[in-house]
Amino acid sequence: MPEAQPVAVVLPATAAAAGAYRWRICALLFFATTINYIDRQVLGVLAPELQRAIGWNEIQYSNIVNAFQGAYAIGLLLAGGFIDRVGTRVGYAAATGLWSIATVGHALVRTVAGFGIARFFLGLGEAGNFPAAVKTVAEWFPKKERAFATGIFNSGANIGATLAPLIVPWLTVRYGWQAAFIATGALSALWILPWLAVYRAPPRTGISEPAGKVPWARLLKYRQAWAILLGKFITDPTWWFLMFWLPKFLNERHGLTLTELGWPLVIIYNMATLGSVAGGWISARLFQLGWSVNRARKTAMLICALSVLPIVFAGTVADLRIAVALIALAAAAHQGWSANLLTLASDLFPQHAVASVTGIGGFGGAIGGMIISTFTGFVLQFAHSYVPIFIVAGSVYLIALLTIHILTPALRPVNLGTGI
């Protein structure tokens, strides 16, 4: 189904106007991703407080986290194809509306099961964010700018994770934890208005690619799709762990209270913001210097993979400042890695399949997140140590890069028409 064009918006008439317009679109993607992560992170920030108030144990908390991640995985099975079919304007708005309602729904529950249900619907809605954003970048940005644009909107994840520990404790102390969910859910709903007012698909040309959904079964015949899926499956768990367990780690290992969590989380996620933009900039700069897409992307990813390694020591150091520094470096490197890995979908596949391929990768990442969440819950419940978890988190990126290189050594683009 071709994407509907809003009547009130005029297409850019010149190349300069189109360039300015696409960066306005990138700004909207950045704000959407920021809000997405604020909503996602509220539970993580409140986890120590809610654990005392609701009374869940480590395994029950991991089950609540898994409810989100399981729904996120299911949502990615559906979101990529849905967005490829109806277009980013309608698809992005629908996904945001669902996660907004689900966020507010957290304020209505008081049990482990209730939080699990709210997290499930939040995961379904939030699954639409990255397929829609990556597809939008593929539609509006030339290949040489895509990693940088992706790094910019992807940095919204870190800004959201930075704002959450500043906003959520303030709302909780003054108005109760329910207010934190209501306020952040309302913010998501407000974003839909400028998105619908501003965004439209680029003009069709005689060489435009066809719209429509490419079946998963067809995409999974290509090693390039498996490279993205396995790359996300292996490395996304590190980010999921930081999202949902880092406040608990700082509380349990270093004794930080709800109102003391702000400064270390702000440092960590501000570093992640810089890493996201830097990771995209590195590959873009190498591309401008004449490097091939294959060499530029993989070099940037190698730098990021090596930079994550020191986090293996984060669980053993006693000094809070050193632990924060190690985690901040890893968070920055992960987001730089992620900016390049997300861009591979548009490097390797035509535009009309980008959202579906991104969904495939996100599905793999969500399944990996469920595994690390279950592993973390059992390790903490019975071993009471974060050390094994940090060792796993730091050691997987080089494995993932090797896997990607084996599956697609030249980053050869897929021709869906000929089955190559």
C-alpha positions, -999 to +999 in steps of 0.1 A: +000+000+000+016+034-010+021+057+019-005+085+021+008+121+017-004+148+040-020+175+020-007+205+039+030+197+034+048+207+002+076+185-012+111+201-011+116+218-045+154+219-044+183+197-033+191+222-005+155+222+007+154+184+006+187+183+026+173+206+053+140+187+054+157+153+059+176+167+089+143+179+104+130+144+100+161+131+117+154+154+146+119+139+149+134+104+149+158+115+176+130+128+198+109+096+192+138+074+202+145+096+233+109+093+244+109+056+236+138+050+260+124+073+287+093+051+288+113+019+287+137+030+314+111+041+340+108+006+354+146+001+356+150+034+375+122+025+399+132-012+402+148-010+437+118+011+450+092-011+434+109-043+445+104-031+481+069-018+475+056-048+454+078-075+470+091-093+440+123-113+440+151-114+414+136-141+393+101-124+394+118-092+382+135-110+354+101-124+344+087-089+343+116-079+321+111-109+299+074-100+294+086-068+277+113-085+258+091-113+246+065-089+234+092-068+218+104-098+199+069-106+188+063-070+179+094-070+157+080-100+138+050-079+130+063-043+130+088-044+102+063-059+077+035-036+089+057-005+084+069-017+050+033-022+040+016+010+053+046+033+053+065+050+081+041+079+086+011+058+096+031+029+111+053+050+134+023+069+147+004+037+154+033+021+173+039+053+194+002+054+203+002+018+215+033+023+237+020+055+251-012+038+263+008+009+277+032+032+296+002+049+314-012+015+321+017+008+345+002+033+369-030+011+373-013-021+384+000-033+418+011-069+413+038-088+395+013-102+370+000-067+364+034-053+357+041-082+334+009-074+313+018-037+311+053-045+301+040-069+274+020-042+257+047-017+261+071-041+243+046-046+214+043-009+208+080+000+212+090-026+187+079-003+160+104+025+168+136+012+152+122-005+121+103+028+113+133+050+121+158+029+101+134+028+071+129+065+073+167+071+071+169+047+042+142+066+024+156+101+029+194+098+033+221+089+008+242+059+018+272+080+028+251+098+054+230+070+068+254+058+095+257+094+108+220+100+107+214+066+124+239+075+150+221+108+157+186+093+161+201+063+179+217+087+204+182+095+215+182+061+233+210+074+255+194+108+261+162+091+271+181+068+295+198+099+308+167+119+314+148+090+331+170+090+362+166+127+365+129+130+359+116+097+375+130+102+410+117+138+411+082+127+400+082+098+424+093+117+455+067+145+449+038+127+434+043+089+437+057+063+413+024+062+394+030+098+382+062+088+366+044+064+343+015+088+335+038+117+327+061+098+304+032+081+286+016+114+279+049+127+264+048+098+239+013+108+228+023+144+222+051+134+198+026+119+174+012+154+165+044+169+150+052+136+133+018+135+114+020+172+107+056+172+092+065+138+078+058+125+043+075+099+022+100+111-005+087+117-040+084+086-062+106+085-093+108+062-123+134+041-105+117+041-071+116+007-054+083-010-049+064-008-017+051-038+001+061-065+026+089-090+018+081-123+036+105-132+064+109-167+049+123-151+018+146-127+036+160-155+058+173-172+027+201-146+026+232-148+047+231-110+050+199-112+070+214-138+093+244-115+098+222-088+111+200-112+132+230-129+149+249-096+153+219-082+173+213-116+191+249-117+204+254-080+214+220-065+222+218-084+255+246-062+269+224-031+263+193-048+277+212-057+308+223-021+313+188-008+307+171-030+333+197-040+358+222-011+361+202+008+387+199-024+407+236-030+404+244+005+416+220+001+445+231-033+456+268-032+449+275+005+457+246+014+480+231+042+459+196+053+468+168+063+443+178+100+445+215+092+443+213+072+410+211+103+389+248+113+384+263+079+375+235+071+351+237+106+335+275+101+330+270+066+315+242+075+291+258+109+281+289+089+271+266+065+252+252+095+233+287+105+223+295+070+213+265+066+191+273+098+171+310+090+171+304+054+158+284+067+129+308+095+123+338+072+121+324+050+094+311+081+075+345+097+077+363+066+065+337+064+036+345+100+027+382+091+026+375+065-001+372+034+020+347+008+008+314+004+028+327-030+039+360-017+052+346+014+068+317-003+086+337-032+099+366-010+111+343+012+131+327-019+146+361-034+155+370-002+173+337-004+192+341-041+200+376-036+215+363-006+236+336-027+253+361-053+267+371-034+299+336-038+313+345-073+323+361-058+354+331-036+364+317-062+388+349-066+408+361-030+413+352-014+447+356+022+436+322+035+423+340+060+400+360+033+383+330+011+378+310+040+363+339+048+340+341+012+327+304+009+322+303+044+305+330+034+280+312+001+272+278+019+268+294+044+244+311+016+224+279-004+223+259+025+208+286+032+183+285-005+174+247-003+172+247+027+149+268+008+123+249-025+128+216-009+122+229+008+091+238-026+076+201-032+069+201-003+044+236-012+031+226-047+023+188-046+014+166-024-008+144+002+008+112-017+007+127-045+028+147-024+053+121-022+080+115-060+078+152-067+080+155-043+109+127-062+125+145-095+120+176-081+137+156-066+166+138-099+171+172-116+175+183-089+199+151-093+220+155-130+222+191-125+233+178-100+259+154-126+273+183-151+276+205-126+295+176-115+317+168-151+327+206-157+332+209-126+353+179-133+375+192-168+384+228-157+389+217-129+413+191-150+431+216-179+438+251-166+434+245-129+444+272-117+421+273-095+390+308-106+380+298-134+356+273-111+339+298-084+332+323-110+318+297-122+293+287-086+285+322-075+275+333-106+256+306-110+230+313-082+205+344-097+189+325-129+185+297-110+168+320-092+145+336-124+134+302-140+128+291-110+107+323-112+087+320-149+080+284-145+068+290-114+047+327-109+041+322-082+015+289-067+026+275-075-008+240-060-013+211-083-018+192-083-051+158-095-041+147-097-077+173-122-087+177-141-055+214-132-051 
